[in-house]
Structure formats: structure tokens, C-alpha cells
Amino acid sequence: MRCLKHTACAFLLSVYLCMLLLCSFSHPYEFELEHFTPPATQLERVEPRIYTYHLLEETPLVMVEREDQLPGLLQDLNSCSEIAVDVEVSRSLQ
């Protein structure tokens, strides 16, 4: 069974309903944008933090290539309150 976040389910449901009703959105994420409410923690004022970054050569790279490595990845992700994912499409990859 594949697990989806509730936002993904809401999106898929809205797309399905739209297809049934033959309606269209003017923006592909219109539904999400209109129904988005940021978490209160993202609206709190915080003091700026100064980060120190390691050199790329000093940063370990862990490739998750097998299913038995997924629990470790999940444990790391669950310890974070936020993560960033770069979904940029680079023309150099075409």
C-alpha cells in the first residue's frame, strides 16, 4: 500500500472531481494556494541564525540504493521539522 500525505490526497481528489465536473483551474495549484494555511510555527518571529557550512568534500554523501536503507533515511527525515527538496528541472540533464 502506498502512503500519501493528506495534501497529496486532497490534490488528487480535487483533480479527480474536476475531471468529473469538467472544470478547470487557471493555475495548476490553484486549489492548494486557495486552501493553504501555514503552520503557526512558520509565522512566529525568530532571531536570525548564523549557520556554518562544511566544505563539500567534508560532507558525507549517503546513497540510499536498497530497501533496507529506507528505515535509516526515514529516521533522519522524521527528526527534522522541515526539509527542502530541489525540484528544479535543469536543461543540462536533457
Secondary structure, DSSP 8 states (H G I E B T S, - for coil): -----HHHHHHHHHHHHHHHHT---SSTTHHHHHT----HHHHS-----------GGGS------SGGGHHHHHHHHHT-S---------GGG-
